C-alpha cells in the first residue's frame, strides 16, 4: 500500500471528522465524541497545525493524528509538552501499521519544532512499542482517574522529561 503522511489541510476537515467518528464507533473505552474534540482543538491556542497529520492512500484519507500543546505544572514550575489525542485509522485499514507510522512521523515533526515530550492516555500494550512509559515513572500525574498503566509519556529528546514533574493541565477544550 502506498501511503503518504502529510499535514492536514482545511479541505480535509470533513473527511477527518467522518474518519474519527468511524474509527471510534465500536471502541468501548470511548465517549464517541473524539471528532468534536478535534474540531475544538483546531480553534484553540493549543493547536499546532503541522502536528495535525493525515495518512492518505489512493487519494483517500485513512488515518489522522493530532498532537496539541499542554502544560505540566508543579508548585514551582510549568513545562510545555504535547498531548497525543486522538489517533484514528479507518477500521478497514487498521492493523496495517498506519497508526504506528503516524505516531513516528508526528514524533519527528514535534521534535523538529522543539517539543521534548508527549503525554497520552491509551492502550498499555500498544504505545510502549513506540517508547512510551508510564507517566508516573517521570513524576507526571493526570488530572482524572485512569489506571496508571494507561497514562503514558515519552521523551522525544534525550532527558526531555528530566526535572519535569507535576500535574498535566490539558487545554480547556478537552473538557467542553
WOVEN-V672650 format. One record per residue. N is the residue number from 1. RES is the residue in one letter. PSI is psi in degrees with one decimal (999 if undefined). OMEGA is omega as a letter, one per 20 degrees, with the letter a starting at -180 (none if undefined). D_CENTER is the distance of its C-alpha to the mean C-alpha in whole Angstrom. Layout:
<<N	RES	PSI	OMEGA	D_CENTER> <N	RES	PSI	OMEGA	D_CENTER>>
//
This chain:
<<1	X	125.2	r	24> <2	X	119.0	a	23> <3	X	132.5	r	20> <4	X	130.6	r	19> <5	X	125.2	a	15> <6	X	168.8	r	15> <7	X	139.0	r	14> <8	X	141.2	r	14> <9	X	157.0	r	18> <10	X	-33.3	r	19> <11	X	-10.3	r	21> <12	X	-14.7	a	18> <13	X	-43.9	a	17> <14	X	-43.9	r	19> <15	X	-39.0	r	18> <16	X	-40.7	r	15> <17	X	-50.4	a	16> <18	X	-39.1	r	18> <19	X	-47.4	a	16> <20	X	-44.7	r	13> <21	X	-47.0	a	16> <22	X	-41.7	a	18> <23	X	-33.5	a	15> <24	X	-0.8	a	14> <25	X	-45.8	a	18> <26	X	15.0	a	19> <27	X	114.8	a	17> <28	X	-22.4	r	19> <29	X	36.3	a	16> <30	X	150.1	r	15> <31	X	0.3	r	16> <32	X	29.7	r	16> <33	X	15.8	a	15> <34	X	-35.2	a	11> <35	X	-32.8	r	13> <36	X	-34.5	r	15> <37	X	-46.0	r	12> <38	X	-43.3	r	11> <39	X	-44.2	r	14> <40	X	-43.4	a	15> <41	X	-35.3	r	12> <42	X	-27.3	a	13> <43	X	2.0	a	16> <44	X	168.6	r	15> <45	X	-16.1	a	16> <46	X	-13.9	a	12> <47	X	131.0	r	12> <48	X	98.1	a	12> <49	X	-43.0	a	13> <50	X	-11.9	a	13> <51	X	15.5	r	9> <52	X	107.2	a	9> <53	X	150.6	r	10> <54	X	153.2	r	13> <55	X	130.9	a	14> <56	X	136.8	r	18> <57	X	134.4	a	21> <58	X	44.9	r	25> <59	X	19.7	r	23> <60	X	130.7	r	21> <61	X	120.4	a	18> <62	X	-9.1	r	16> <63	X	158.7	a	13> <64	X	143.8	r	10> <65	X	146.3	r	6> <66	X	126.5	r	5> <67	X	127.5	r	4> <68	X	157.4	a	7> <69	X	144.3	r	10> <70	X	172.3	r	11> <71	X	150.6	r	14> <72	X	118.3	a	16> <73	X	140.0	r	19> <74	X	-175.1	a	22> <75	X	-16.0	a	26> <76	X	-30.9	a	27> <77	X	165.2	r	23> <78	X	132.7	a	20> <79	X	144.4	r	18> <80	X	139.1	r	15> <81	X	-170.0	r	11> <82	X	151.7	r	8> <83	X	133.6	r	5> <84	X	108.6	r	1> <85	X	124.2	i	3> <86	X	174.8	r	5> <87	X	134.4	a	6> <88	X	138.6	r	10> <89	X	135.2	r	13> <90	X	137.8	a	16> <91	X	-41.5	a	18> <92	X	-9.1	r	21> <93	X	-2.1	a	19> <94	X	158.7	a	17> <95	X	29.0	r	18> <96	X	8.2	r	19> <97	X	4.3	a	16> <98	X	-43.7	r	14> <99	X	-43.5	r	11> <100	X	-41.6	r	12> <101	X	-40.7	r	13> <102	X	-43.3	a	10> <103	X	-48.5	a	8> <104	X	-44.1	a	11> <105	X	-42.2	r	12> <106	X	-39.7	r	9> <107	X	-45.2	a	10> <108	X	-46.1	a	13> <109	X	-42.0	r	13> <110	X	-41.4	r	11> <111	X	-44.8	r	14> <112	X	-35.2	a	16> <113	X	-0.4	r	16> <114	X	6.6	r	16> <115	X	146.9	a	13> <116	X	-12.1	a	14> <117	X	163.8	r	11> <118	X	141.9	r	8> <119	X	144.8	r	8> <120	X	163.4	r	6> <121	X	122.2	a	9> <122	X	-174.0	a	10> <123	X	123.3	a	13> <124	X	-17.4	r	15> <125	X	-19.4	a	16> <126	X	-54.5	a	13> <127	X	-29.3	r	11> <128	X	-23.7	r	14> <129	X	-22.9	a	15> <130	X	7.2	r	13> <131	X	2.1	r	14> <132	X	142.7	r	12> <133	X	161.7	r	15> <134	X	132.2	a	15> <135	X	-33.2	a	15> <136	X	-20.4	r	18> <137	X	-22.9	r	19> <138	X	-2.1	a	18> <139	X	24.8	a	20> <140	X	131.6	r	17> <141	X	151.8	r	17> <142	X	151.2	a	15> <143	X	17.6	r	17> <144	X	165.3	a	17> <145	X	113.6	r	19> <146	X	141.9	r	17> <147	X	136.3	a	18> <148	X	-26.5	r	17> <149	X	-14.5	r	17> <150	X	-7.4	r	13> <151	X	114.3	a	12> <152	X	161.4	r	11> <153	X	158.1	r	11> <154	X	143.1	r	11> <155	X	120.2	r	14> <156	X	-24.9	r	13> <157	X	158.9	r	17> <158	X	128.7	a	20> <159	X	29.5	a	20> <160	X	-20.3	r	17> <161	X	13.5	r	17> <162	X	132.1	a	21> <163	X	15.2	r	23> <164	X	125.5	r	19> <165	X	160.7	r	20> <166	X	-164.6	a	19> <167	X	134.4	r	18> <168	X	133.4	r	14> <169	X	102.7	a	15> <170	X	153.0	r	12> <171	X	150.0	a	13> <172	X	-26.2	a	16> <173	X	-22.8	r	14> <174	X	-20.6	a	12> <175	X	-1.5	a	16> <176	X	999	none	18>>
//
